[in-house]
Amino acid sequence: QLQLVESGGGLVQAGDSLRLTCTASGRAFADYGLGWFRQAPGKERELVARINRGGTPYYPAVTQGRFTISRDNAKNAFYLQMNNLNPEDTAVYYCAAEQLVVTASPDYWGQGTQVTVSA
């Protein structure tokens, strides 16, 4: 079982960068796939990046080229580097974990961190 805690959200301007961190407590962190999701008001939750147990990342088209996910198994942590942010990126961002690879319904979730991008 994992407990996940996000940090690093905040208010930025369009074009700025922000780095989110998710710190995990629990066993066998290296065995988990990890991911970042977001949910904006009135919209469905969506995947913005994931990285599998082996370290291979995946990005949907909406974040490809702007967001980078990485993991540090020695620190039980993973990260989301977000560059060239725009107002459409405003949402609550959640980190998540699941055995091997994150799917649409991960087993473990963080509490969420707000990211607000002003025009």
Biopython code that builds the backbone (N, CA, C, O; Angstrom):
import numpy as np
from Bio.PDB.StructureBuilder import StructureBuilder

atoms = [
    (1, "GLN", "N", (0.848, -1.185, 0.000)),
    (1, "GLN", "CA", (0.000, 0.000, 0.000)),
    (1, "GLN", "C", (0.885, 1.238, 0.000)),
    (1, "GLN", "O", (1.947, 1.260, 0.623)),
    (2, "LEU", "N", (0.426, 2.277, -0.716)),
    (2, "LEU", "CA", (1.171, 3.523, -0.800)),
    (2, "LEU", "C", (0.310, 4.678, -0.308)),
    (2, "LEU", "O", (-0.910, 4.685, -0.472)),
    (3, "GLN", "N", (0.973, 5.645, 0.293)),
    (3, "GLN", "CA", (0.362, 6.942, 0.576)),
    (3, "GLN", "C", (1.115, 7.979, -0.256)),
    (3, "GLN", "O", (2.346, 8.000, -0.273)),
    (4, "LEU", "N", (0.366, 8.832, -0.941)),
    (4, "LEU", "CA", (0.952, 9.798, -1.870)),
    (4, "LEU", "C", (0.616, 11.213, -1.435)),
    (4, "LEU", "O", (-0.516, 11.500, -1.044)),
    (5, "VAL", "N", (1.602, 12.095, -1.505)),
    (5, "VAL", "CA", (1.404, 13.497, -1.139)),
    (5, "VAL", "C", (2.029, 14.378, -2.213)),
    (5, "VAL", "O", (3.222, 14.278, -2.501)),
    (6, "GLU", "N", (1.196, 15.250, -2.805)),
    (6, "GLU", "CA", (1.691, 16.172, -3.823)),
    (6, "GLU", "C", (2.167, 17.475, -3.179)),
    (6, "GLU", "O", (1.748, 17.844, -2.082)),
    (7, "SER", "N", (3.042, 18.144, -3.891)),
    (7, "SER", "CA", (3.446, 19.492, -3.528)),
    (7, "SER", "C", (3.904, 20.220, -4.782)),
    (7, "SER", "O", (4.206, 19.602, -5.802)),
    (8, "GLY", "N", (3.949, 21.546, -4.688)),
    (8, "GLY", "CA", (4.501, 22.320, -5.786)),
    (8, "GLY", "C", (3.503, 23.096, -6.614)),
    (8, "GLY", "O", (3.899, 23.813, -7.533)),
    (9, "GLY", "N", (2.220, 22.975, -6.320)),
    (9, "GLY", "CA", (1.240, 23.745, -7.066)),
    (9, "GLY", "C", (1.328, 25.224, -6.735)),
    (9, "GLY", "O", (2.052, 25.637, -5.829)),
    (10, "GLY", "N", (0.570, 26.016, -7.495)),
    (10, "GLY", "CA", (0.559, 27.443, -7.227)),
    (10, "GLY", "C", (-0.025, 28.230, -8.366)),
    (10, "GLY", "O", (-0.625, 27.681, -9.289)),
    (11, "LEU", "N", (0.165, 29.549, -8.281)),
    (11, "LEU", "CA", (-0.329, 30.481, -9.293)),
    (11, "LEU", "C", (0.845, 30.971, -10.121)),
    (11, "LEU", "O", (1.822, 31.494, -9.585)),
    (12, "VAL", "N", (0.741, 30.798, -11.432)),
    (12, "VAL", "CA", (1.788, 31.244, -12.346)),
    (12, "VAL", "C", (1.142, 31.973, -13.513)),
    (12, "VAL", "O", (-0.079, 31.974, -13.668)),
    (13, "GLN", "N", (1.984, 32.590, -14.328)),
    (13, "GLN", "CA", (1.496, 33.271, -15.522)),
    (13, "GLN", "C", (1.685, 32.396, -16.753)),
    (13, "GLN", "O", (2.507, 31.480, -16.757)),
    (14, "ALA", "N", (0.934, 32.681, -17.773)),
    (14, "ALA", "CA", (1.070, 31.948, -19.025)),
    (14, "ALA", "C", (2.512, 32.020, -19.512)),
    (14, "ALA", "O", (3.145, 33.075, -19.487)),
    (15, "GLY", "N", (3.016, 30.868, -19.956)),
    (15, "GLY", "CA", (4.390, 30.783, -20.422)),
    (15, "GLY", "C", (5.382, 30.356, -19.350)),
    (15, "GLY", "O", (6.518, 29.995, -19.657)),
    (16, "ASP", "N", (4.953, 30.396, -18.098)),
    (16, "ASP", "CA", (5.834, 30.006, -16.995)),
    (16, "ASP", "C", (5.952, 28.495, -16.883)),
    (16, "ASP", "O", (5.250, 27.745, -17.562)),
    (17, "SER", "N", (6.852, 28.069, -16.018)),
    (17, "SER", "CA", (7.057, 26.658, -15.718)),
    (17, "SER", "C", (6.752, 26.390, -14.253)),
    (17, "SER", "O", (6.803, 27.287, -13.412)),
    (18, "LEU", "N", (6.436, 25.140, -13.973)),
    (18, "LEU", "CA", (6.140, 24.712, -12.606)),
    (18, "LEU", "C", (6.514, 23.247, -12.484)),
    (18, "LEU", "O", (6.368, 22.478, -13.434)),
    (19, "ARG", "N", (6.995, 22.866, -11.313)),
    (19, "ARG", "CA", (7.357, 21.471, -11.076)),
    (19, "ARG", "C", (6.555, 20.938, -9.899)),
    (19, "ARG", "O", (6.596, 21.496, -8.802)),
    (20, "LEU", "N", (5.835, 19.870, -10.134)),
    (20, "LEU", "CA", (5.098, 19.190, -9.081)),
    (20, "LEU", "C", (5.900, 17.993, -8.591)),
    (20, "LEU", "O", (6.596, 17.331, -9.360)),
    (21, "THR", "N", (5.785, 17.736, -7.307)),
    (21, "THR", "CA", (6.441, 16.590, -6.694)),
    (21, "THR", "C", (5.408, 15.725, -6.004)),
    (21, "THR", "O", (4.488, 16.236, -5.365)),
    (22, "CYS", "N", (5.553, 14.437, -6.127)),
    (22, "CYS", "CA", (4.716, 13.489, -5.393)),
    (22, "CYS", "C", (5.641, 12.575, -4.592)),
    (22, "CYS", "O", (6.492, 11.880, -5.147)),
    (23, "THR", "N", (5.455, 12.596, -3.303)),
    (23, "THR", "CA", (6.270, 11.780, -2.413)),
    (23, "THR", "C", (5.435, 10.621, -1.887)),
    (23, "THR", "O", (4.301, 10.808, -1.447)),
    (24, "ALA", "N", (6.008, 9.423, -1.937)),
    (24, "ALA", "CA", (5.281, 8.222, -1.553)),
    (24, "ALA", "C", (5.850, 7.626, -0.276)),
    (24, "ALA", "O", (7.057, 7.663, -0.036)),
    (25, "SER", "N", (4.974, 7.086, 0.523)),
    (25, "SER", "CA", (5.405, 6.282, 1.659)),
    (25, "SER", "C", (4.753, 4.920, 1.521)),
    (25, "SER", "O", (3.593, 4.810, 1.123)),
    (26, "GLY", "N", (5.496, 3.903, 1.848)),
    (26, "GLY", "CA", (5.015, 2.551, 1.679)),
    (26, "GLY", "C", (6.118, 1.679, 1.110)),
    (26, "GLY", "O", (7.262, 2.112, 0.973)),
    (27, "ARG", "N", (5.769, 0.472, 0.786)),
    (27, "ARG", "CA", (6.762, -0.493, 0.351)),
    (27, "ARG", "C", (6.772, -0.677, -1.154)),
    (27, "ARG", "O", (5.769, -0.445, -1.829)),
    (28, "ALA", "N", (7.896, -1.090, -1.661)),
    (28, "ALA", "CA", (8.040, -1.514, -3.061)),
    (28, "ALA", "C", (7.646, -0.429, -4.052)),
    (28, "ALA", "O", (6.985, -0.703, -5.054)),
    (29, "PHE", "N", (8.051, 0.796, -3.771)),
    (29, "PHE", "CA", (7.714, 1.916, -4.666)),
    (29, "PHE", "C", (8.166, 1.626, -6.096)),
    (29, "PHE", "O", (7.461, 1.963, -7.047)),
    (30, "ALA", "N", (9.317, 1.017, -6.253)),
    (30, "ALA", "CA", (9.871, 0.774, -7.593)),
    (30, "ALA", "C", (9.000, -0.165, -8.425)),
    (30, "ALA", "O", (9.154, -0.212, -9.646)),
    (31, "ASP", "N", (8.107, -0.901, -7.812)),
    (31, "ASP", "CA", (7.252, -1.837, -8.536)),
    (31, "ASP", "C", (6.020, -1.180, -9.144)),
    (31, "ASP", "O", (5.265, -1.820, -9.876)),
    (32, "TYR", "N", (5.822, 0.086, -8.845)),
    (32, "TYR", "CA", (4.596, 0.756, -9.260)),
    (32, "TYR", "C", (4.777, 1.592, -10.514)),
    (32, "TYR", "O", (5.816, 2.218, -10.727)),
    (33, "GLY", "N", (3.742, 1.587, -11.335)),
    (33, "GLY", "CA", (3.617, 2.616, -12.346)),
    (33, "GLY", "C", (3.065, 3.865, -11.697)),
    (33, "GLY", "O", (2.308, 3.788, -10.730)),
    (34, "LEU", "N", (3.444, 5.021, -12.229)),
    (34, "LEU", "CA", (3.105, 6.304, -11.611)),
    (34, "LEU", "C", (2.502, 7.225, -12.660)),
    (34, "LEU", "O", (2.819, 7.135, -13.846)),
    (35, "GLY", "N", (1.631, 8.107, -12.203)),
    (35, "GLY", "CA", (1.017, 9.008, -13.158)),
    (35, "GLY", "C", (0.540, 10.294, -12.530)),
    (35, "GLY", "O", (0.410, 10.421, -11.313)),
    (36, "TRP", "N", (0.284, 11.247, -13.416)),
    (36, "TRP", "CA", (-0.304, 12.517, -13.016)),
    (36, "TRP", "C", (-1.598, 12.714, -13.800)),
    (36, "TRP", "O", (-1.637, 12.529, -15.017)),
    (37, "PHE", "N", (-2.637, 13.087, -13.094)),
    (37, "PHE", "CA", (-3.933, 13.403, -13.671)),
    (37, "PHE", "C", (-4.281, 14.841, -13.283)),
    (37, "PHE", "O", (-3.680, 15.427, -12.382)),
    (38, "ARG", "N", (-5.261, 15.382, -13.985)),
    (38, "ARG", "CA", (-5.772, 16.687, -13.591)),
    (38, "ARG", "C", (-7.272, 16.737, -13.823)),
    (38, "ARG", "O", (-7.825, 16.011, -14.648)),
    (39, "GLN", "N", (-7.909, 17.622, -13.063)),
    (39, "GLN", "CA", (-9.347, 17.835, -13.243)),
    (39, "GLN", "C", (-9.641, 19.309, -13.086)),
    (39, "GLN", "O", (-9.395, 19.910, -12.041)),
    (40, "ALA", "N", (-10.175, 19.876, -14.153)),
    (40, "ALA", "CA", (-10.587, 21.276, -14.154)),
    (40, "ALA", "C", (-12.071, 21.358, -13.810)),
    (40, "ALA", "O", (-12.797, 20.384, -14.007)),
    (41, "PRO", "N", (-12.533, 22.491, -13.303)),
    (41, "PRO", "CA", (-13.952, 22.632, -12.950)),
    (41, "PRO", "C", (-14.856, 22.328, -14.137)),
    (41, "PRO", "O", (-14.664, 22.871, -15.225)),
    (42, "GLY", "N", (-15.835, 21.468, -13.928)),
    (42, "GLY", "CA", (-16.791, 21.130, -14.968)),
    (42, "GLY", "C", (-16.282, 20.165, -16.016)),
    (42, "GLY", "O", (-16.991, 19.859, -16.975)),
    (43, "LYS", "N", (-15.058, 19.682, -15.846)),
    (43, "LYS", "CA", (-14.484, 18.752, -16.815)),
    (43, "LYS", "C", (-14.156, 17.418, -16.151)),
    (43, "LYS", "O", (-14.040, 17.320, -14.930)),
    (44, "GLU", "N", (-14.012, 16.405, -16.984)),
    (44, "GLU", "CA", (-13.647, 15.085, -16.472)),
    (44, "GLU", "C", (-12.146, 15.048, -16.155)),
    (44, "GLU", "O", (-11.348, 15.800, -16.714)),
    (45, "ARG", "N", (-11.813, 14.174, -15.269)),
    (45, "ARG", "CA", (-10.410, 13.964, -14.944)),
    (45, "ARG", "C", (-9.687, 13.394, -16.163)),
    (45, "ARG", "O", (-10.237, 12.553, -16.875)),
    (46, "GLU", "N", (-8.458, 13.850, -16.404)),
    (46, "GLU", "CA", (-7.700, 13.358, -17.550)),
    (46, "GLU", "C", (-6.255, 13.075, -17.149)),
    (46, "GLU", "O", (-5.688, 13.717, -16.264)),
    (47, "LEU", "N", (-5.692, 12.101, -17.827)),
    (47, "LEU", "CA", (-4.285, 11.758, -17.648)),
    (47, "LEU", "C", (-3.428, 12.796, -18.353)),
    (47, "LEU", "O", (-3.709, 13.169, -19.492)),
    (48, "VAL", "N", (-2.379, 13.263, -17.675)),
    (48, "VAL", "CA", (-1.456, 14.191, -18.327)),
    (48, "VAL", "C", (-0.075, 13.593, -18.541)),
    (48, "VAL", "O", (0.673, 14.081, -19.389)),
    (49, "ALA", "N", (0.285, 12.559, -17.806)),
    (49, "ALA", "CA", (1.561, 11.880, -17.991)),
    (49, "ALA", "C", (1.580, 10.633, -17.130)),
    (49, "ALA", "O", (0.950, 10.585, -16.074)),
    (50, "ARG", "N", (2.301, 9.632, -17.583)),
    (50, "ARG", "CA", (2.509, 8.457, -16.759)),
    (50, "ARG", "C", (3.881, 7.881, -17.083)),
    (50, "ARG", "O", (4.447, 8.134, -18.146)),
    (51, "ILE", "N", (4.394, 7.108, -16.147)),
    (51, "ILE", "CA", (5.682, 6.451, -16.330)),
    (51, "ILE", "C", (5.571, 5.056, -15.737)),
    (51, "ILE", "O", (5.094, 4.896, -14.614)),
    (52, "ASN", "N", (6.001, 4.063, -16.470)),
    (52, "ASN", "CA", (5.802, 2.709, -15.991)),
    (52, "ASN", "C", (6.944, 2.288, -15.067)),
    (52, "ASN", "O", (7.880, 3.045, -14.810)),
    (53, "ARG", "N", (6.833, 1.079, -14.590)),
    (53, "ARG", "CA", (7.820, 0.595, -13.638)),
    (53, "ARG", "C", (9.228, 0.639, -14.229)),
    (53, "ARG", "O", (10.203, 0.878, -13.517)),
    (54, "GLY", "N", (9.322, 0.407, -15.526)),
    (54, "GLY", "CA", (10.619, 0.387, -16.173)),
    (54, "GLY", "C", (11.172, 1.757, -16.522)),
    (54, "GLY", "O", (12.310, 1.875, -16.975)),
    (55, "GLY", "N", (10.356, 2.810, -16.310)),
    (55, "GLY", "CA", (10.837, 4.161, -16.576)),
    (55, "GLY", "C", (10.435, 4.729, -17.921)),
    (55, "GLY", "O", (10.899, 5.806, -18.293)),
    (56, "THR", "N", (9.586, 4.034, -18.657)),
    (56, "THR", "CA", (9.134, 4.534, -19.953)),
    (56, "THR", "C", (7.964, 5.496, -19.757)),
    (56, "THR", "O", (6.956, 5.124, -19.157)),
    (57, "PRO", "N", (8.084, 6.724, -20.252)),
    (57, "PRO", "CA", (7.008, 7.695, -20.079)),
    (57, "PRO", "C", (5.996, 7.628, -21.231)),
    (57, "PRO", "O", (6.271, 7.104, -22.311)),
    (58, "TYR", "N", (4.827, 8.179, -20.948)),
    (58, "TYR", "CA", (3.791, 8.350, -21.961)),
    (58, "TYR", "C", (3.092, 9.673, -21.700)),
    (58, "TYR", "O", (2.824, 10.042, -20.556)),
    (59, "TYR", "N", (2.800, 10.387, -22.803)),
    (59, "TYR", "CA", (2.085, 11.661, -22.704)),
    (59, "TYR", "C", (0.962, 11.694, -23.725)),
    (59, "TYR", "O", (1.161, 11.297, -24.873)),
    (60, "PRO", "N", (-0.201, 12.153, -23.331)),
    (60, "PRO", "CA", (-1.232, 12.402, -24.338)),
    (60, "PRO", "C", (-0.855, 13.631, -25.150)),
    (60, "PRO", "O", (0.047, 14.383, -24.780)),
    (61, "ALA", "N", (-1.546, 13.824, -26.245)),
    (61, "ALA", "CA", (-1.206, 14.895, -27.173)),
    (61, "ALA", "C", (-1.256, 16.275, -26.512)),
    (61, "ALA", "O", (-0.474, 17.159, -26.862)),
    (62, "VAL", "N", (-2.171, 16.461, -25.563)),
    (62, "VAL", "CA", (-2.369, 17.774, -24.969)),
    (62, "VAL", "C", (-1.158, 18.223, -24.149)),
    (62, "VAL", "O", (-0.983, 19.422, -23.933)),
    (63, "THR", "N", (-0.325, 17.298, -23.693)),
    (63, "THR", "CA", (0.834, 17.678, -22.886)),
    (63, "THR", "C", (2.164, 17.273, -23.525)),
    (63, "THR", "O", (3.225, 17.658, -23.035)),
    (64, "GLN", "N", (2.119, 16.517, -24.591)),
    (64, "GLN", "CA", (3.342, 16.081, -25.255)),
    (64, "GLN", "C", (4.204, 17.277, -25.648)),
    (64, "GLN", "O", (3.722, 18.225, -26.268)),
    (65, "GLY", "N", (5.472, 17.223, -25.284)),
    (65, "GLY", "CA", (6.393, 18.293, -25.628)),
    (65, "GLY", "C", (6.464, 19.413, -24.611)),
    (65, "GLY", "O", (7.400, 20.212, -24.653)),
    (66, "ARG", "N", (5.498, 19.499, -23.690)),
    (66, "ARG", "CA", (5.512, 20.542, -22.666)),
    (66, "ARG", "C", (5.723, 19.985, -21.268)),
    (66, "ARG", "O", (6.345, 20.634, -20.427)),
    (67, "PHE", "N", (5.217, 18.802, -21.017)),
    (67, "PHE", "CA", (5.311, 18.186, -19.692)),
    (67, "PHE", "C", (6.308, 17.036, -19.721)),
    (67, "PHE", "O", (6.444, 16.337, -20.725)),
    (68, "THR", "N", (7.000, 16.853, -18.604)),
    (68, "THR", "CA", (7.942, 15.746, -18.458)),
    (68, "THR", "C", (7.736, 15.084, -17.107)),
    (68, "THR", "O", (7.765, 15.740, -16.065)),
    (69, "ILE", "N", (7.530, 13.784, -17.140)),
    (69, "ILE", "CA", (7.401, 13.018, -15.909)),
    (69, "ILE", "C", (8.702, 12.274, -15.653)),
    (69, "ILE", "O", (9.340, 11.785, -16.585)),
    (70, "SER", "N", (9.089, 12.192, -14.394)),
    (70, "SER", "CA", (10.296, 11.453, -14.039)),
    (70, "SER", "C", (10.094, 10.837, -12.655)),
    (70, "SER", "O", (9.203, 11.233, -11.904)),
    (71, "ARG", "N", (10.935, 9.867, -12.341)),
    (71, "ARG", "CA", (10.822, 9.204, -11.054)),
    (71, "ARG", "C", (12.207, 9.022, -10.450)),
    (71, "ARG", "O", (13.201, 8.898, -11.165)),
    (72, "ASP", "N", (12.254, 9.009, -9.129)),
    (72, "ASP", "CA", (13.488, 8.751, -8.393)),
    (72, "ASP", "C", (13.144, 7.686, -7.354)),
    (72, "ASP", "O", (12.643, 7.994, -6.273)),
    (73, "ASN", "N", (13.417, 6.450, -7.693)),
    (73, "ASN", "CA", (13.045, 5.351, -6.792)),
    (73, "ASN", "C", (13.806, 5.412, -5.473)),
    (73, "ASN", "O", (13.296, 4.966, -4.445)),
    (74, "ALA", "N", (15.001, 5.950, -5.491)),
    (74, "ALA", "CA", (15.782, 6.044, -4.261)),
    (74, "ALA", "C", (15.141, 7.001, -3.259)),
    (74, "ALA", "O", (15.330, 6.862, -2.050)),
    (75, "LYS", "N", (14.383, 7.972, -3.766)),
    (75, "LYS", "CA", (13.734, 8.952, -2.904)),
    (75, "LYS", "C", (12.246, 8.687, -2.735)),
    (75, "LYS", "O", (11.553, 9.453, -2.065)),
    (76, "ASN", "N", (11.751, 7.615, -3.334)),
    (76, "ASN", "CA", (10.302, 7.347, -3.304)),
    (76, "ASN", "C", (9.518, 8.568, -3.771)),
    (76, "ASN", "O", (8.548, 8.977, -3.134)),
    (77, "ALA", "N", (9.945, 9.136, -4.874)),
    (77, "ALA", "CA", (9.308, 10.357, -5.357)),
    (77, "ALA", "C", (9.230, 10.352, -6.870)),
    (77, "ALA", "O", (10.028, 9.702, -7.545)),
    (78, "PHE", "N", (8.264, 11.081, -7.392)),
    (78, "PHE", "CA", (8.218, 11.340, -8.817)),
    (78, "PHE", "C", (7.740, 12.758, -9.059)),
    (78, "PHE", "O", (7.206, 13.418, -8.166)),
    (79, "TYR", "N", (7.945, 13.216, -10.297)),
    (79, "TYR", "CA", (7.852, 14.633, -10.571)),
    (79, "TYR", "C", (7.106, 14.882, -11.876)),
    (79, "TYR", "O", (7.044, 14.021, -12.754)),
    (80, "LEU", "N", (6.551, 16.065, -11.976)),
    (80, "LEU", "CA", (5.960, 16.521, -13.229)),
    (80, "LEU", "C", (6.494, 17.920, -13.504)),
    (80, "LEU", "O", (6.120, 18.882, -12.833)),
    (81, "GLN", "N", (7.369, 18.023, -14.492)),
    (81, "GLN", "CA", (7.870, 19.310, -14.930)),
    (81, "GLN", "C", (6.942, 19.833, -16.013)),
    (81, "GLN", "O", (6.745, 19.185, -17.040)),
    (82, "MET", "N", (6.378, 21.000, -15.780)),
    (82, "MET", "CA", (5.424, 21.584, -16.722)),
    (82, "MET", "C", (5.992, 22.884, -17.259)),
    (82, "MET", "O", (6.264, 23.814, -16.499)),
    (83, "ASN", "N", (6.171, 22.948, -18.566)),
    (83, "ASN", "CA", (6.722, 24.134, -19.216)),
    (83, "ASN", "C", (5.683, 24.773, -20.129)),
    (83, "ASN", "O", (4.717, 24.139, -20.555)),
    (84, "ASN", "N", (5.912, 26.034, -20.408)),
    (84, "ASN", "CA", (5.032, 26.768, -21.317)),
    (84, "ASN", "C", (3.560, 26.589, -20.955)),
    (84, "ASN", "O", (2.731, 26.235, -21.794)),
    (85, "LEU", "N", (3.266, 26.839, -19.707)),
    (85, "LEU", "CA", (1.905, 26.653, -19.218)),
    (85, "LEU", "C", (0.958, 27.671, -19.833)),
    (85, "LEU", "O", (1.354, 28.795, -20.141)),
    (86, "ASN", "N", (-0.277, 27.276, -20.008)),
    (86, "ASN", "CA", (-1.309, 28.173, -20.511)),
    (86, "ASN", "C", (-2.546, 28.063, -19.627)),
    (86, "ASN", "O", (-2.653, 27.123, -18.839)),
    (87, "PRO", "N", (-3.472, 28.993, -19.740)),
    (87, "PRO", "CA", (-4.641, 28.986, -18.844)),
    (87, "PRO", "C", (-5.445, 27.683, -18.900)),
    (87, "PRO", "O", (-6.106, 27.320, -17.928)),
    (88, "GLU", "N", (-5.389, 26.984, -20.032)),
    (88, "GLU", "CA", (-6.120, 25.714, -20.134)),
    (88, "GLU", "C", (-5.511, 24.615, -19.268)),
    (88, "GLU", "O", (-6.124, 23.565, -19.076)),
    (89, "ASP", "N", (-4.325, 24.848, -18.750)),
    (89, "ASP", "CA", (-3.700, 23.888, -17.838)),
    (89, "ASP", "C", (-4.170, 24.071, -16.399)),
    (89, "ASP", "O", (-3.797, 23.284, -15.529)),
    (90, "THR", "N", (-4.966, 25.075, -16.136)),
    (90, "THR", "CA", (-5.490, 25.304, -14.793)),
    (90, "THR", "C", (-6.374, 24.141, -14.358)),
    (90, "THR", "O", (-7.337, 23.791, -15.040)),
    (91, "ALA", "N", (-6.037, 23.548, -13.220)),
    (91, "ALA", "CA", (-6.769, 22.380, -12.722)),
    (91, "ALA", "C", (-6.199, 21.977, -11.371)),
    (91, "ALA", "O", (-5.177, 22.500, -10.927)),
    (92, "VAL", "N", (-6.875, 21.047, -10.733)),
    (92, "VAL", "CA", (-6.289, 20.346, -9.600)),
    (92, "VAL", "C", (-5.533, 19.148, -10.163)),
    (92, "VAL", "O", (-6.088, 18.350, -10.918)),
    (93, "TYR", "N", (-4.286, 19.033, -9.794)),
    (93, "TYR", "CA", (-3.425, 17.963, -10.285)),
    (93, "TYR", "C", (-3.267, 16.905, -9.195)),
    (93, "TYR", "O", (-3.015, 17.216, -8.031)),
    (94, "TYR", "N", (-3.421, 15.655, -9.603)),
    (94, "TYR", "CA", (-3.338, 14.525, -8.689)),
    (94, "TYR", "C", (-2.243, 13.565, -9.142)),
    (94, "TYR", "O", (-2.122, 13.270, -10.331)),
    (95, "CYS", "N", (-1.465, 13.089, -8.212)),
    (95, "CYS", "CA", (-0.558, 12.000, -8.541)),
    (95, "CYS", "C", (-1.240, 10.675, -8.190)),
    (95, "CYS", "O", (-2.127, 10.619, -7.339)),
    (96, "ALA", "N", (-0.806, 9.627, -8.858)),
    (96, "ALA", "CA", (-1.448, 8.332, -8.704)),
    (96, "ALA", "C", (-0.441, 7.219, -8.927)),
    (96, "ALA", "O", (0.604, 7.413, -9.548)),
    (97, "ALA", "N", (-0.785, 6.040, -8.402)),
    (97, "ALA", "CA", (0.102, 4.891, -8.538)),
    (97, "ALA", "C", (-0.704, 3.613, -8.668)),
    (97, "ALA", "O", (-1.802, 3.484, -8.127)),
    (98, "GLU", "N", (-0.134, 2.684, -9.394)),
    (98, "GLU", "CA", (-0.776, 1.383, -9.614)),
    (98, "GLU", "C", (0.326, 0.390, -9.936)),
    (98, "GLU", "O", (1.360, 0.775, -10.480)),
    (99, "GLN", "N", (0.130, -0.853, -9.617)),
    (99, "GLN", "CA", (1.135, -1.866, -9.910)),
    (99, "GLN", "C", (1.456, -1.899, -11.406)),
    (99, "GLN", "O", (0.552, -1.965, -12.239)),
    (100, "LEU", "N", (2.708, -1.854, -11.731)),
    (100, "LEU", "CA", (3.264, -1.968, -13.084)),
    (100, "LEU", "C", (3.043, -0.710, -13.932)),
    (100, "LEU", "O", (4.008, -0.067, -14.345)),
    (101, "VAL", "N", (1.779, -0.358, -14.193)),
    (101, "VAL", "CA", (1.488, 0.801, -15.030)),
    (101, "VAL", "C", (0.150, 1.405, -14.630)),
    (101, "VAL", "O", (-0.795, 0.687, -14.304)),
    (102, "VAL", "N", (0.080, 2.717, -14.658)),
    (102, "VAL", "CA", (-1.150, 3.417, -14.303)),
    (102, "VAL", "C", (-2.177, 3.263, -15.410)),
    (102, "VAL", "O", (-1.876, 3.449, -16.589)),
    (103, "THR", "N", (-3.384, 2.922, -15.015)),
    (103, "THR", "CA", (-4.509, 2.841, -15.951)),
    (103, "THR", "C", (-5.482, 3.980, -15.647)),
    (103, "THR", "O", (-5.120, 4.942, -14.969)),
    (104, "ALA", "N", (-6.704, 3.873, -16.142)),
    (104, "ALA", "CA", (-7.677, 4.941, -15.921)),
    (104, "ALA", "C", (-8.146, 5.016, -14.463)),
    (104, "ALA", "O", (-8.654, 6.053, -14.034)),
    (105, "SER", "N", (-7.986, 3.957, -13.716)),
    (105, "SER", "CA", (-8.443, 3.935, -12.318)),
    (105, "SER", "C", (-7.338, 3.403, -11.422)),
    (105, "SER", "O", (-7.380, 2.244, -11.010)),
    (106, "PRO", "N", (-6.370, 4.218, -11.122)),
    (106, "PRO", "CA", (-5.268, 3.759, -10.270)),
    (106, "PRO", "C", (-5.733, 3.394, -8.851)),
    (106, "PRO", "O", (-6.795, 3.817, -8.395)),
    (107, "ASP", "N", (-4.916, 2.612, -8.188)),
    (107, "ASP", "CA", (-5.268, 2.160, -6.839)),
    (107, "ASP", "C", (-5.039, 3.224, -5.787)),
    (107, "ASP", "O", (-5.748, 3.274, -4.782)),
    (108, "TYR", "N", (-4.046, 4.081, -6.017)),
    (108, "TYR", "CA", (-3.648, 5.043, -4.994)),
    (108, "TYR", "C", (-3.609, 6.446, -5.578)),
    (108, "TYR", "O", (-3.175, 6.670, -6.708)),
    (109, "TRP", "N", (-4.078, 7.376, -4.764)),
    (109, "TRP", "CA", (-4.171, 8.777, -5.188)),
    (109, "TRP", "C", (-3.605, 9.701, -4.118)),
    (109, "TRP", "O", (-3.684, 9.419, -2.922)),
    (110, "GLY", "N", (-3.032, 10.813, -4.578)),
    (110, "GLY", "CA", (-2.715, 11.890, -3.676)),
    (110, "GLY", "C", (-3.936, 12.763, -3.446)),
    (110, "GLY", "O", (-5.006, 12.523, -4.005)),
    (111, "GLN", "N", (-3.761, 13.775, -2.617)),
    (111, "GLN", "CA", (-4.890, 14.620, -2.231)),
    (111, "GLN", "C", (-5.156, 15.739, -3.247)),
    (111, "GLN", "O", (-6.215, 16.365, -3.213)),
    (112, "GLY", "N", (-4.230, 15.983, -4.119)),
    (112, "GLY", "CA", (-4.411, 17.009, -5.140)),
    (112, "GLY", "C", (-3.714, 18.306, -4.784)),
    (112, "GLY", "O", (-3.599, 18.662, -3.611)),
    (113, "THR", "N", (-3.250, 19.011, -5.807)),
    (113, "THR", "CA", (-2.646, 20.318, -5.625)),
    (113, "THR", "C", (-3.135, 21.235, -6.750)),
    (113, "THR", "O", (-3.182, 20.837, -7.913)),
    (114, "GLN", "N", (-3.491, 22.447, -6.391)),
    (114, "GLN", "CA", (-4.063, 23.373, -7.360)),
    (114, "GLN", "C", (-2.971, 24.041, -8.179)),
    (114, "GLN", "O", (-1.978, 24.536, -7.647)),
    (115, "VAL", "N", (-3.184, 24.040, -9.489)),
    (115, "VAL", "CA", (-2.333, 24.796, -10.408)),
    (115, "VAL", "C", (-3.228, 25.797, -11.131)),
    (115, "VAL", "O", (-4.207, 25.415, -11.771)),
    (116, "THR", "N", (-2.890, 27.062, -11.027)),
    (116, "THR", "CA", (-3.652, 28.109, -11.682)),
    (116, "THR", "C", (-2.725, 28.905, -12.580)),
    (116, "THR", "O", (-1.692, 29.408, -12.140)),
    (117, "VAL", "N", (-3.107, 29.014, -13.848)),
    (117, "VAL", "CA", (-2.300, 29.742, -14.822)),
    (117, "VAL", "C", (-3.105, 30.955, -15.291)),
    (117, "VAL", "O", (-4.185, 30.813, -15.865)),
    (118, "SER", "N", (-2.575, 32.119, -15.046)),
    (118, "SER", "CA", (-3.265, 33.337, -15.463)),
    (118, "SER", "C", (-2.785, 33.767, -16.842)),
    (118, "SER", "O", (-1.645, 33.511, -17.231)),
    (119, "ALA", "N", (-3.676, 34.424, -17.570)),
    (119, "ALA", "CA", (-3.361, 34.843, -18.944)),
    (119, "ALA", "C", (-2.407, 36.033, -18.960)),
    (119, "ALA", "O", (-2.038, 36.515, -20.031)),
]
sb = StructureBuilder()
sb.init_structure("model")
sb.init_model(0)
sb.init_chain("A")
sb.init_seg("    ")
for serial, (resi, resn, name, xyz) in enumerate(atoms, 1):
    if name == "N":
        sb.init_residue(resn, " ", resi, " ")
    sb.init_atom(name, np.array(xyz, "f"), 0.0, 1.0, " ", f" {name:<3s}", serial, name[0])
structure = sb.get_structure()
